[in-house]
Amino acid sequence: MSVFAALVSFIGSKLAAVFLFMQGSKLAYRMWGLTFIATIYVSCVVLWTTTVLDWWTVITSTQWGMLLGLLFPPVSGTVLASLGVYWTCVIGVRYVSSLTKAAVK
């Protein structure tokens, strides 16, 4: 009976190790994806505030620029960064979907 108990214990521990490995790798992939999206967002906001915002102040100093300033308020940098992250995710999902479809065929 002790041999059977040792066998069940061995199999149970190996199944638990495999299960924990699979769950750990899923969590690692999710954390990597979240970090990737956050990096894209921060880089878009930094690009907006360092480069585009200087151009934007010059553009909005004209009469037509004031109209553009009403259409695109100063918060538009974070909005554009959010849109950049969104479209990056859409492109990524389409790419992975095309890879999956190619692998199935």
C-alpha positions as CSV (number, residue, x, y, z in Angstrom):
1,M,0.0,0.0,0.0
2,S,2.9,2.4,0.7
3,V,4.1,2.0,-2.9
4,F,0.7,2.9,-4.2
5,A,0.6,6.0,-1.9
6,A,4.1,7.0,-3.1
7,L,3.0,6.6,-6.7
8,V,-0.1,8.8,-6.2
9,S,1.9,11.3,-4.3
10,F,4.5,11.5,-7.1
11,I,1.9,11.8,-9.8
12,G,0.0,14.5,-7.8
13,S,3.1,16.5,-7.2
14,K,4.1,16.4,-10.9
15,L,0.6,17.4,-12.0
16,A,0.6,20.3,-9.5
17,A,4.0,21.4,-10.8
18,V,2.8,21.3,-14.4
19,F,-0.4,23.2,-13.4
20,L,1.6,25.9,-11.6
21,F,4.0,26.2,-14.5
22,M,1.1,26.7,-16.9
23,Q,-0.6,29.3,-14.7
24,G,2.7,31.1,-14.1
25,S,3.5,31.4,-17.7
26,K,0.0,32.8,-18.4
27,L,0.5,35.4,-15.8
28,A,4.0,36.2,-17.1
29,Y,2.6,36.7,-20.6
30,R,-0.2,38.9,-19.3
31,M,2.3,41.0,-17.3
32,W,4.5,41.3,-20.4
33,G,1.6,42.4,-22.5
34,L,0.5,44.9,-19.9
35,T,4.0,46.3,-19.6
36,F,4.2,46.6,-23.4
37,I,0.9,48.5,-23.6
38,A,2.0,50.8,-20.8
39,T,5.3,51.5,-22.5
40,I,3.6,52.4,-25.8
41,Y,1.2,54.7,-23.9
42,V,4.0,56.5,-22.0
43,S,6.1,56.9,-25.1
44,C,3.2,58.4,-27.0
45,V,2.5,60.9,-24.2
46,V,6.2,61.8,-24.0
47,L,6.4,62.2,-27.7
48,W,3.4,64.5,-27.6
49,T,4.6,66.6,-24.8
50,T,8.2,67.0,-26.0
51,T,7.7,67.4,-29.8
52,V,4.2,68.0,-30.9
53,L,3.2,70.3,-28.1
54,D,5.9,72.8,-29.1
55,W,4.6,72.8,-32.7
56,W,1.0,73.0,-31.4
57,T,1.6,76.2,-29.5
58,V,3.0,77.8,-32.6
59,I,0.1,76.6,-34.7
60,T,-2.5,77.8,-32.2
61,S,-1.1,81.3,-32.1
62,T,-2.8,82.1,-35.5
63,Q,-6.5,82.7,-36.0
64,W,-7.1,79.4,-37.6
65,G,-4.9,77.8,-35.0
66,M,-7.3,79.1,-32.3
67,L,-10.1,77.2,-34.0
68,L,-7.9,74.1,-34.0
69,G,-7.2,74.8,-30.3
70,L,-10.9,74.6,-29.6
71,L,-11.2,71.4,-31.6
72,F,-8.2,69.7,-30.0
73,P,-7.7,70.8,-26.3
74,P,-4.5,70.3,-24.4
75,V,-5.7,66.9,-23.1
76,S,-5.6,65.6,-26.7
77,G,-2.1,64.3,-26.2
78,T,-3.3,61.6,-23.8
79,V,-6.3,60.9,-26.0
80,L,-4.0,60.4,-29.0
81,A,-1.7,58.2,-26.9
82,S,-4.8,56.1,-25.9
83,L,-5.8,55.8,-29.6
84,G,-2.2,54.7,-30.4
85,V,-2.3,52.0,-27.8
86,Y,-5.8,50.9,-29.0
87,W,-4.7,50.6,-32.7
88,T,-1.5,48.8,-31.7
89,C,-3.6,46.3,-29.8
90,V,-6.0,45.9,-32.8
91,I,-3.1,45.3,-35.2
92,G,-1.6,42.8,-32.7
93,V,-4.9,40.9,-32.4
94,R,-5.3,40.8,-36.2
95,Y,-1.7,39.6,-36.6
96,V,-2.1,36.8,-34.1
97,S,-5.5,35.9,-35.7
98,S,-3.8,35.7,-39.1
99,L,-1.1,33.5,-37.7
100,T,-3.7,31.2,-36.0
101,K,-5.6,30.9,-39.3
102,A,-2.4,30.2,-41.2
103,A,-1.5,27.5,-38.7
104,V,-4.9,25.8,-38.9
105,K,-4.9,25.6,-42.7
